[in-house]
């Protein structure tokens, strides 16, 4: 495997392990495309085998997660027919690590093939109307080093390549995204840790512009008590986008006409010129977690930039409230509430558009019954609202039942 070429792993005296699982999910979705126009409802059935695997020694190892999902839909008619949605999703996630006396080196290599129907909502809170297959490849080395007993330096790099292999139109844009970051962490007291973080990212869509973002943040993490943990990281981002625009002049146009429209005349092109757009905005992340005897509660608020599928760079403000509670050893429940507000930093041609905002709201209660160690039966309801300033407001209700079988972990030492 490619990742082992970067961090060689000796197999002598190593433990090999595998944790297989298989899930069967079925349910009803009254707006699978999350559209504001009239639509049909569909039934969905997924079969998802997967395996977590690993080989590890005392100071080095390789872990991974591989699986696929066969997804089938019934119901609807015409352009809304459920058969149009049928597909197979795949994922392979791997991480190699090597620990030293004062630090560690890690490398992750991930490949995911899924649908824009799910991926964009889950990762950015941005609804994509064009359903297509997304192929995402991610490679990321990182290095951590203890400078003193109380101070640590973390360096990370992440490269992502995203392609939409069966885009039905011309709205989805392939892109490359590079992120480099450095963090200096210092333990002031046993309960308080400070962070100084700097980052640089480059977004390169398959359109004629290039966008770079620099961020600088400071933060604190504190154990308020044995059961209450809080952290905050805040700062500023500066984004610069370089685009190419056509240059030229008009012949015989009406007074006031401009190139390239040249109303009433003929445009004459003289080439292209570079134009630059600069924007800035606060960036932050804050989280508080409370651990209970039979569960936990957490609240997280963040604002950060990320690429969108339509060739845009987005600022996303995200609020997530979550909690889980265990009634007995076999019966548990959870609730997750998400609210995301997306603003476009620069559009698909590299310019800053009118700052219209798209909002996304989702509530997901879930209950699970594990009547045996290997078997779990879970029920989940989803309520989703997506308010797009152009497409309008869309509402989704979905109900799913999931049966999962997880046999005992298998491990061999040699």
PyMOL commands that set and color helices and strands:
alter all, ss='L'
color gray80, all
select helices_A, chain A and resi 2-6+78-80+82-85+116-124
alter helices_A, ss='H'
color red, helices_A
select strands_A, chain A and resi 15-29+42-56+60-74+87-99+103-115+133-146+151-164+175-187+192-205+209-225+228-251+266-292+295-307+313-326+331-346+357-369+375-388+392-405+410-413
alter strands_A, ss='S'
color yellow, strands_A
deselect
rebuild
show_as cartoon
